[in-house]
Amino acid sequence: MHRRWLFIAAAGALIVASLIVGLLVDHKADTGNTEAKPAGGTQADVPPATVSPTASVSATKTSAKPSAKSTPRKESPRATATSAKPSAADTPRTGSAAAPLAGRIRPGATYRGVATFYDADGSGACMYDASGDVMTAAMNSTDYETAKACGAYVLVRAANGASITVRITNECPGDCAPGQIDLSAEAFAKLAQPSAGKIPITWSLSSPSAAGTVSIRYKTGSSRYWCGIQVIGHRNPVARLEVRAGSGWRQLTRAEYNYFISDDGSGCGGAIRVTDIFGEQLTLNGVALTANAVQSTGAQFAKR
């Protein structure tokens, strides 16, 4: 009887121990599953650990491009040219002796032809007024070159050694050949007897020491809607004329009658910039838009 109770007690103890061990194992398994897999609510509050491909590319471009502060910026050609070239109003510009803007008549060159004469009073195709200065001449059409020769001073030499300086005020069309100059009767008489009629000559461009100042004249009919501008009394041949147009300059076309024309009135009455064949520029301000009035400027090109 006693042994039976011992056996029952031992079996009971074994059952209780098995139950305890099983509970401990189940508790440990439940704890491990809780650590590996968070609850659904917790997972929604945590951002994903992997960065998206789009964000990665954007970040790479940003870091690869140096900042303007750390890397000196290379100026554009346009900005460089603007800063390197001062405006004509600030710095007078003088051309070279090579006369890059000259036409057919170039400084330093000697031309050959013949001289004839006619009754001249200083007027003619160049539209200058008649004057007491009779040391003038008409240039053949080829060298007249659509009024480019107007106002030029020319040193004429005869075969006998005599010479005279004349101002071109007219064009000799028709029978005058290239190289020929039709002098005033008074100028021809300085070289030869009028009875000679025609003599061989050489001639070259001159830049005389004695010269007054440049004057400007607006053509009859000029207004703010159309104007013609003439340059008078220039020591060296005029290559171009420009008028102020906004923040820049507009070059006008020269007519064969020696006026620079603004067909739409642009720049009429404003600042004028005159350039000689050597590249020297005169900027003239304060010239009134008054038709057919000769206005002195007090400026003159340098002697060459």
C-alpha positions as CSV (number, residue, x, y, z in Angstrom):
1,M,0.0,0.0,0.0
2,H,2.8,2.4,0.9
3,R,4.7,1.7,-2.3
4,R,1.6,2.4,-4.4
5,W,1.4,6.0,-2.9
6,L,5.0,6.6,-3.6
7,F,4.6,5.6,-7.2
8,I,1.6,7.9,-7.6
9,A,3.4,10.8,-6.0
10,A,6.4,10.4,-8.2
11,A,4.2,10.2,-11.3
12,G,2.4,13.4,-10.3
13,A,5.7,15.2,-9.7
14,L,6.9,14.2,-13.1
15,I,3.7,15.5,-14.8
16,V,4.0,18.8,-12.9
17,A,7.7,19.2,-14.0
18,S,6.8,18.5,-17.6
19,L,4.0,21.1,-17.6
20,I,6.4,23.7,-16.1
21,V,9.1,23.0,-18.8
22,G,6.5,23.3,-21.6
23,L,5.2,26.6,-20.3
24,L,8.8,28.0,-20.2
25,V,9.5,27.0,-23.8
26,D,6.2,28.5,-25.1
27,H,6.9,31.8,-23.3
28,K,10.4,32.0,-24.9
29,A,9.1,31.4,-28.4
30,D,6.4,34.1,-28.0
31,T,9.0,36.6,-26.8
32,G,11.3,35.9,-29.9
33,N,8.4,36.4,-32.3
34,T,7.5,39.8,-30.7
35,E,11.1,41.1,-31.2
36,A,11.4,40.1,-34.9
37,K,8.1,41.4,-36.1
38,P,6.7,44.7,-34.7
39,A,3.0,45.3,-34.5
40,G,1.2,46.8,-37.5
41,G,0.7,50.2,-35.9
42,T,4.4,50.6,-35.0
43,Q,5.5,49.8,-38.6
44,A,3.4,52.6,-40.1
45,D,5.3,55.2,-38.0
46,V,8.8,54.2,-39.1
47,P,10.1,55.5,-42.4
48,P,11.7,53.0,-44.8
49,A,15.4,52.5,-44.4
50,T,16.2,52.4,-48.2
51,V,16.6,55.8,-50.1
52,S,14.6,55.9,-53.4
53,P,16.6,55.8,-56.7
54,T,15.3,59.3,-57.7
55,A,16.6,61.0,-54.5
56,S,20.0,59.3,-55.0
57,V,20.4,60.7,-58.6
58,S,19.4,64.2,-57.6
59,A,21.9,64.2,-54.7
60,T,24.7,63.1,-56.9
61,K,24.1,66.0,-59.4
62,T,24.0,68.5,-56.7
63,S,27.3,67.4,-55.1
64,A,29.1,67.0,-58.4
65,K,28.5,70.6,-59.5
66,P,30.9,73.1,-57.8
67,S,29.3,76.2,-56.3
68,A,29.9,79.6,-58.0
69,K,31.6,80.7,-54.8
70,S,34.3,78.0,-54.8
71,T,34.9,78.1,-58.6
72,P,35.7,81.4,-60.5
73,R,33.1,82.1,-63.1
74,K,34.2,82.5,-66.7
75,E,32.7,85.6,-68.2
76,S,30.9,85.4,-71.6
77,P,32.6,86.8,-74.7
78,R,30.0,89.6,-74.9
79,A,30.6,90.7,-71.3
80,T,34.3,90.6,-71.8
81,A,34.1,92.7,-75.0
82,T,32.0,95.3,-73.3
83,S,34.3,95.7,-70.3
84,A,37.4,95.7,-72.4
85,K,36.3,98.4,-74.9
86,P,35.5,101.8,-73.4
87,S,32.9,104.0,-75.0
88,A,33.9,106.7,-77.4
89,A,32.5,109.3,-75.1
90,D,34.9,108.3,-72.4
91,T,38.1,107.7,-74.4
92,P,39.0,109.5,-77.6
93,R,40.0,106.9,-80.2
94,T,42.7,107.7,-82.7
95,G,43.2,105.6,-85.9
96,S,46.5,104.4,-87.2
97,A,48.4,106.1,-90.0
98,A,47.4,103.2,-92.3
99,A,44.0,104.9,-92.7
100,P,41.9,101.7,-92.5
101,L,38.7,103.5,-93.5
102,A,40.1,105.2,-96.6
103,G,38.6,104.5,-100.0
104,R,40.4,104.9,-103.3
105,I,42.3,108.0,-102.2
106,R,44.8,106.8,-99.6
107,P,47.4,108.7,-97.6
108,G,51.0,108.2,-98.8
109,A,50.0,107.1,-102.3
110,T,50.9,109.1,-105.4
111,Y,48.4,109.3,-108.3
112,R,49.1,110.2,-111.9
113,G,46.8,112.0,-114.3
114,V,46.2,115.3,-116.0
115,A,44.9,118.6,-114.8
116,T,42.4,120.8,-116.6
117,F,40.5,123.8,-115.4
118,Y,37.1,125.5,-115.2
119,D,35.5,128.5,-113.7
120,A,34.9,127.5,-110.1
121,D,33.5,129.3,-107.1
122,G,33.8,126.5,-104.5
123,S,30.3,125.1,-105.0
124,G,29.3,122.0,-106.9
125,A,28.4,118.4,-106.4
126,C,29.6,118.4,-102.8
127,M,26.9,121.0,-102.0
128,Y,29.3,123.4,-100.3
129,D,28.5,127.1,-100.5
130,A,30.4,129.3,-102.9
131,S,33.2,131.1,-101.1
132,G,36.2,133.4,-101.6
133,D,38.5,130.4,-101.4
134,V,39.1,129.6,-105.1
135,M,41.8,127.0,-104.5
136,T,39.3,124.2,-105.2
137,A,38.9,121.4,-107.7
138,A,36.5,118.8,-109.1
139,M,37.5,115.1,-108.8
140,N,36.9,112.6,-111.6
141,S,33.9,110.4,-110.9
142,T,36.0,107.2,-110.2
143,D,38.0,108.9,-107.5
144,Y,35.1,111.0,-106.3
145,E,33.7,107.7,-105.1
146,T,30.1,108.8,-104.2
147,A,31.2,111.9,-102.4
148,K,34.0,110.2,-100.3
149,A,36.4,112.7,-101.8
150,C,34.4,115.7,-100.8
151,G,36.3,118.1,-98.6
152,A,39.6,116.3,-99.0
153,Y,42.7,118.4,-99.5
154,V,45.0,117.3,-102.4
155,L,48.5,118.4,-103.2
156,V,48.9,118.7,-106.9
157,R,52.4,118.8,-108.6
158,A,53.2,119.8,-112.1
159,A,56.1,118.5,-114.2
160,N,57.8,121.9,-113.9
161,G,58.1,121.5,-110.1
162,A,55.2,123.9,-109.2
163,S,52.6,122.7,-106.7
164,I,49.4,123.8,-105.2
165,T,47.0,122.4,-102.5
166,V,43.3,122.4,-103.4
167,R,40.1,121.3,-101.7
168,I,37.7,118.9,-103.5
169,T,34.3,120.6,-103.8
170,N,32.9,119.1,-107.0
171,E,32.7,116.1,-109.3
172,C,34.1,116.1,-112.8
173,P,31.9,113.7,-114.7
174,G,31.9,112.5,-118.3
175,D,35.2,113.2,-120.0
176,C,37.3,113.2,-116.9
177,A,39.4,110.0,-116.7
178,P,40.5,108.3,-113.5
179,G,43.4,110.3,-112.0
180,Q,42.3,113.5,-113.7
181,I,41.5,116.7,-111.6
182,D,39.6,119.7,-113.0
183,L,41.1,122.6,-111.2
184,S,39.7,126.1,-110.7
185,A,41.2,128.5,-113.2
186,E,43.1,130.3,-110.4
187,A,44.6,127.0,-109.1
188,F,45.6,125.9,-112.7
189,A,47.4,129.2,-113.2
190,K,49.6,128.4,-110.2
191,L,51.0,125.4,-112.1
192,A,51.0,126.5,-115.8
193,Q,49.8,129.0,-118.3
194,P,46.1,128.7,-119.0
195,S,47.0,128.5,-122.7
196,A,48.4,125.0,-122.0
197,G,44.8,123.8,-121.4
198,K,45.9,120.4,-120.0
199,I,49.1,119.3,-118.2
200,P,50.4,116.1,-116.7
201,I,50.3,116.0,-112.9
202,T,50.9,113.8,-109.9
203,W,48.8,114.3,-106.8
204,S,48.4,112.9,-103.3
205,L,46.2,113.4,-100.2
206,S,47.2,116.2,-97.8
207,S,46.4,117.0,-94.2
208,P,47.1,120.8,-94.0
209,S,48.4,122.5,-90.9
210,A,46.1,125.5,-91.4
211,A,42.5,124.4,-90.8
212,G,39.6,126.0,-88.9
213,T,37.1,123.9,-87.1
214,V,34.5,121.4,-88.2
215,S,31.0,122.6,-88.9
216,I,27.7,120.8,-89.2
217,R,24.7,121.7,-91.5
218,Y,21.3,120.1,-91.6
219,K,19.8,120.0,-95.1
220,T,16.8,122.0,-96.1
221,G,13.7,120.1,-95.1
222,S,15.3,118.4,-92.2
223,S,13.1,117.6,-89.2
224,R,12.7,114.9,-86.6
225,Y,11.1,112.7,-89.2
226,W,13.8,113.0,-91.9
227,C,17.2,114.7,-92.0
228,G,20.3,115.1,-94.0
229,I,23.6,116.0,-92.2
230,Q,26.6,117.5,-93.9
231,V,30.2,117.9,-92.4
232,I,32.1,121.0,-93.5
233,G,35.6,122.2,-92.9
234,H,37.2,118.8,-91.9
235,R,41.0,118.6,-92.2
236,N,40.9,114.9,-93.2
237,P,38.4,113.0,-95.4
238,V,35.3,111.9,-93.6
239,A,34.8,108.1,-93.6
240,R,31.5,107.9,-91.7
241,L,28.9,109.7,-89.7
242,E,26.8,108.2,-86.9
243,V,23.9,109.6,-84.8
244,R,23.0,108.6,-81.3
245,A,20.2,106.1,-81.3
246,G,19.1,104.9,-77.9
247,S,22.1,103.5,-76.0
248,G,24.2,103.1,-79.2
249,W,25.2,104.7,-82.5
250,R,23.6,104.3,-85.9
251,Q,25.7,104.8,-89.0
252,L,24.0,106.9,-91.8
253,T,24.4,106.4,-95.5
254,R,26.2,109.1,-97.5
255,A,24.4,110.4,-100.6
256,E,26.3,111.3,-103.7
257,Y,25.5,115.0,-102.9
258,N,27.5,114.7,-99.7
259,Y,24.8,114.5,-97.0
260,F,24.4,111.7,-94.6
261,I,20.7,110.7,-94.6
262,S,18.4,109.5,-91.8
263,D,15.3,108.4,-93.7
264,D,13.2,107.8,-90.6
265,G,14.5,110.7,-88.6
266,S,16.4,108.5,-86.1
267,G,19.0,110.6,-84.4
268,C,18.1,113.8,-86.0
269,G,18.8,116.6,-83.6
270,G,20.9,114.4,-81.2
271,A,24.6,113.8,-80.7
272,I,26.7,113.2,-83.8
273,R,29.9,111.2,-84.2
274,V,32.1,111.9,-87.2
275,T,35.0,109.5,-88.1
276,D,37.8,110.4,-90.5
277,I,39.7,107.8,-92.7
278,F,42.3,107.4,-90.0
279,G,39.7,106.2,-87.4
280,E,39.8,109.4,-85.3
281,Q,36.4,110.3,-84.0
282,L,34.8,113.6,-83.0
283,T,31.6,113.4,-80.8
284,L,29.6,116.5,-81.4
285,N,26.9,117.5,-78.9
286,G,24.4,120.4,-78.9
287,V,24.0,120.7,-82.7
288,A,20.6,122.2,-83.2
289,L,18.2,120.7,-85.7
290,T,18.0,123.9,-87.8
291,A,17.8,123.5,-91.5
292,N,20.4,125.1,-93.8
293,A,22.4,126.7,-90.9
294,V,26.2,126.2,-90.7
295,Q,27.0,125.5,-87.0
296,S,30.6,125.5,-85.9
297,T,31.6,122.8,-83.4
298,G,35.0,124.0,-82.2
299,A,36.5,120.6,-83.0
300,Q,38.9,119.4,-85.6
301,F,40.7,116.2,-86.7
302,A,44.5,115.9,-85.9
303,K,47.0,116.7,-88.6
304,R,48.5,113.7,-90.3
